[in-house]
Amino acid sequence: MNNFLRLLSLSEQDMHRFVVVSGQKEGGINSIYDPELACESFQIFIHNRLPFRTVFSQDFPTFPEARAAAAQVFGKGDWEMLTWDFKTNRPCEEGGKECGSGECDTCKSIKAEGGAAGCSTEKGAGSCGCA
């Protein structure tokens, strides 16, 4: 899917409202605040959802630079741009359980079926990469 123009038109206010997905990879743009320098920078990232691990990240001093880089990385190929739904509870969040704790029903069923090493009490699974 071609998201190049959609990413280039993205506003700084909306950078946290989308995620790009390709198979088990997830990516986007984050803001980073450095309290020692009292300044904000921006990071584009890609991580695997299961097991959760960072595949790529690059920092930029301004949002326009990060947005342009994100358009290059995620604007072509098989990346699907999705709107992040803040109202949806992730399976690991149900009942106040920590994501990746291995305590939610999703993690328990995956673990019982012998799958997903990331769904355990050892390491968190990110935004419920177990689901």
C-alpha positions as CSV (number, residue, x, y, z in Angstrom):
1,M,0.0,0.0,0.0
2,N,1.3,3.5,-0.9
3,N,1.2,5.7,2.2
4,F,3.8,8.2,1.0
5,L,1.5,11.2,0.6
6,R,-0.6,10.3,3.7
7,L,2.6,10.3,5.8
8,L,3.9,13.6,4.3
9,S,0.6,15.3,5.2
10,L,0.7,14.0,8.8
11,S,0.6,16.7,11.4
12,E,2.7,16.7,14.5
13,Q,-0.5,16.5,16.6
14,D,-1.6,13.3,14.8
15,M,1.7,11.4,14.9
16,H,0.6,9.3,17.9
17,R,-2.7,8.4,16.2
18,F,-1.4,6.0,13.7
19,V,0.6,2.9,13.4
20,V,2.0,1.1,10.4
21,V,2.0,-2.6,10.2
22,S,3.6,-5.2,8.0
23,G,3.3,-8.8,9.1
24,Q,4.7,-9.0,12.6
25,K,6.4,-5.6,12.3
26,E,4.9,-2.4,13.7
27,G,6.3,1.1,13.3
28,G,5.6,4.8,13.7
29,I,6.9,8.1,15.0
30,N,7.6,8.9,18.6
31,S,8.5,12.2,20.3
32,I,11.4,12.1,22.8
33,Y,12.0,14.7,25.5
34,D,15.5,15.2,26.9
35,P,15.1,16.9,30.3
36,E,18.9,17.6,30.5
37,L,18.8,19.6,27.3
38,A,15.2,20.7,27.7
39,C,14.5,19.8,24.1
40,E,12.3,17.4,22.1
41,S,13.4,15.2,19.2
42,F,11.6,12.6,17.1
43,Q,12.2,9.0,16.4
44,I,10.9,6.7,13.7
45,F,10.9,3.1,14.8
46,I,10.2,-0.5,13.7
47,H,9.7,-3.3,16.2
48,N,8.7,-6.9,16.0
49,R,5.5,-7.5,17.9
50,L,6.2,-11.1,19.0
51,P,8.6,-11.5,20.6
52,F,8.9,-7.7,21.1
53,R,12.2,-6.4,20.0
54,T,13.4,-3.2,18.2
55,V,14.4,-3.8,14.6
56,F,15.2,-0.2,13.6
57,S,15.1,3.3,15.1
58,Q,16.5,6.6,14.0
59,D,16.3,10.0,15.8
60,F,15.7,13.4,14.1
61,P,15.9,16.9,15.6
62,T,12.6,18.1,14.0
63,F,9.2,16.5,13.2
64,P,9.4,17.5,9.5
65,E,12.6,15.5,9.2
66,A,11.2,12.5,11.0
67,R,8.0,12.7,8.9
68,A,10.0,12.8,5.6
69,A,12.1,9.8,6.7
70,A,8.9,7.9,7.8
71,A,7.4,8.6,4.4
72,Q,10.4,7.0,2.8
73,V,10.5,4.0,5.1
74,F,6.7,3.3,5.4
75,G,5.4,5.0,2.3
76,K,6.0,2.1,0.0
77,G,6.1,-1.7,0.1
78,D,3.5,-3.7,2.1
79,W,3.1,-1.3,5.1
80,E,-0.5,-0.8,6.1
81,M,-1.2,2.5,7.8
82,L,-3.8,2.1,10.6
83,T,-5.5,4.6,12.9
84,W,-4.7,3.8,16.5
85,D,-7.8,3.3,18.6
86,F,-7.2,4.5,22.1
87,K,-10.6,3.2,23.3
88,T,-9.9,-0.4,22.5
89,N,-8.7,-2.4,25.4
90,R,-5.8,-4.7,24.6
91,P,-6.2,-8.3,25.8
92,C,-3.4,-8.0,28.4
93,E,-5.0,-4.9,29.8
94,E,-8.2,-6.6,30.9
95,G,-8.6,-6.8,34.6
96,G,-5.6,-4.4,35.2
97,K,-3.0,-7.0,34.1
98,E,0.3,-5.8,32.7
99,C,0.8,-6.5,29.0
100,G,3.1,-9.4,28.4
101,S,2.7,-10.6,32.0
102,G,1.4,-14.0,30.9
103,E,-1.6,-13.4,33.2
104,C,-4.3,-12.5,30.6
105,D,-6.4,-15.2,29.0
106,T,-4.7,-14.5,25.6
107,C,-1.2,-15.1,26.9
108,K,-2.4,-18.2,28.9
109,S,-4.0,-19.8,25.9
110,I,-1.0,-19.1,23.7
111,K,1.4,-20.5,26.3
112,A,-0.8,-23.6,26.9
113,E,-0.7,-24.3,23.2
114,G,3.1,-24.2,23.3
115,G,3.5,-21.0,21.4
116,A,5.1,-17.6,21.8
117,A,8.1,-17.3,24.0
118,G,7.3,-13.6,24.3
119,C,4.1,-14.3,26.2
120,S,5.6,-15.1,29.5
121,T,6.5,-13.5,32.8
122,E,10.1,-13.0,31.5
123,K,9.7,-10.0,29.2
124,G,6.8,-7.9,28.2
125,A,5.2,-8.4,24.8
126,G,4.7,-4.7,23.9
127,S,1.3,-3.7,22.9
128,C,0.0,-7.2,23.4
129,G,2.0,-8.8,20.7
130,C,0.5,-12.0,22.0
131,A,-2.9,-11.2,20.5
